[in-house]
Amino acid sequence: MIPYGKQEITPQDIDAVVNVLQSDFLTQGPQVPLFEAAIKDATSASYALAVNSATSALHLACLALGVGHGDVVWTTPITFVASSNCALYCGAEIDFVDIDPETYNLSPSKLADKLAHAKNHGLPLPKVVIPVHLCGQPCEMEEIHRLSVEYGFAIIEDASHAIGGRYQDQPIGNCKYSDITVFSFHPVKIVTTAEGGAATTNNTKLADKMALLRSHGITRDAALMTEPAHGDWYYQQIALGYNYRMTEMQAALGVSQMTRLADFVAKRNALAARYDELLRDLPLILPKQIEASYSGRHLYVIRLKLDDITLTHSEVFTALREAGIGVNLHYIPVHLQPYYQDLGFRKGQFVESESYYTQAISIPLYHHMTESQQLQVVDSITKIIA
Ligand SMILES: *Cc1c(COP(=O)(O)O)cnc(C)c1O
């Protein structure tokens, strides 16, 4: 089976992890700061915090921005459930803004309409909006940022798919148009630490808050304590935090992987360009890129033109799996999940997302995929749908 995504672990990566295992620190040592420095370097953000998953980073980002009971957070239905669950962890409500039918990202014009509607009808405005750079293609952040100034919401970019990409020729994660950006290092993503995530920001207060909550809400900083230290052992818990720390083994793997980031993304873009060529004449909608985008190309999603194909979406998907092509579907619209249906969401609420879901298939794409593997994917798709 050619998987839809796959990590690459080199001898250099393995050495990096083994060296840590033989060192004094398995956690809270020098590797996490080194990994954070690599992320700062790649994104040009002022602060980077490594954590044990993007899900934790999203939770910390929401908490740092003060999301809580009585607040509303908006995101896109076409994302992994974590982009939306983070608001619920904080006791806030979640709502969705439908996607743009061309980019599959949260639509800035639908966001503008929904904000205006909420304002005119006295409905709650969002405290935070979480745009997701689906497949690695950046959302139209300049426009979303303009709306954030007009309506007074904060922005968390979910860039789990997008490390190494650029928007308006600036690295994703630089937070020019957002408060915080979040990355994932799960093995199918562009760079991996097995499990892992990070948050970047340019705001000192947000960085300090996330750092505090990442490790139990405990501080050793005398300036933050309510009384003088009792001795050298002393620390204080000053907030209710969590243990969201990344281990040293994970960080070392991340440091080693980050040295190859530009190459990973360049190869993904070359493979995507080749798919664009090879799949051009088939009854498919291929991914369109906005002008300002240099995508991380985490995923390559095709949409079936079902009117021109005899098989159904599900039949094409199964036939591809049977042919050894490890296709996947990103994503089932979050509002259709049973947990979200129980919160009151209904089918028919976000029609572009639901229509995308009836046609989309993620086909294999990872930087070390060979030309012959790619041709095998194209051949199988051609045989099945042509
Ligand atoms: C993978 C992913 C997450 C969650 O990442 P973890 O590191 O597995 O917690 C969140 N959002 C999006 C868009 C993702 O793809």
The ligand as an SDF file (V2000), in Angstrom:
LIG
                    3D

 15 15  0  0  0  0  0  0  0  0999 V2000
   -3.2070   17.0030   12.9870 C   0  0  0  0  0  0  0  0  0  0  0  0
   -4.0420   18.1960   13.2170 C   0  0  0  0  0  0  0  0  0  0  0  0
   -4.3310   18.6850   14.4960 C   0  0  0  0  0  0  0  0  0  0  0  0
   -3.9420   17.9530   15.7430 C   0  0  0  0  0  0  0  0  0  0  0  0
   -2.6020   17.6850   15.8070 O   0  0  0  0  0  0  0  0  0  0  0  0
   -2.0200   16.7470   16.9640 P   0  0  0  0  0  0  0  0  0  0  0  0
   -0.5640   17.1380   16.9690 O   0  0  0  0  0  0  0  0  0  0  0  0
   -2.2410   15.3520   16.5170 O   0  0  0  0  0  0  0  0  0  0  0  0
   -2.7120   17.0710   18.2190 O   0  0  0  0  0  0  0  0  0  0  0  0
   -5.0410   19.8610   14.6140 C   0  0  0  0  0  0  0  0  0  0  0  0
   -5.4880   20.5120   13.5360 N   0  0  0  0  0  0  0  0  0  0  0  0
   -5.2550   20.0620   12.2860 C   0  0  0  0  0  0  0  0  0  0  0  0
   -5.7540   20.8520   11.1350 C   0  0  0  0  0  0  0  0  0  0  0  0
   -4.5520   18.8780   12.0950 C   0  0  0  0  0  0  0  0  0  0  0  0
   -4.3510   18.4170   10.8620 O   0  0  0  0  0  0  0  0  0  0  0  0
  1  2  1  0
  2  3  1  0
  2 14  2  0
  3  4  1  0
  3 10  2  0
  4  5  1  0
  5  6  1  0
  6  7  2  0
  6  8  1  0
  6  9  1  0
 10 11  1  0
 11 12  2  0
 12 13  1  0
 12 14  1  0
 14 15  1  0
M  END
$$$$
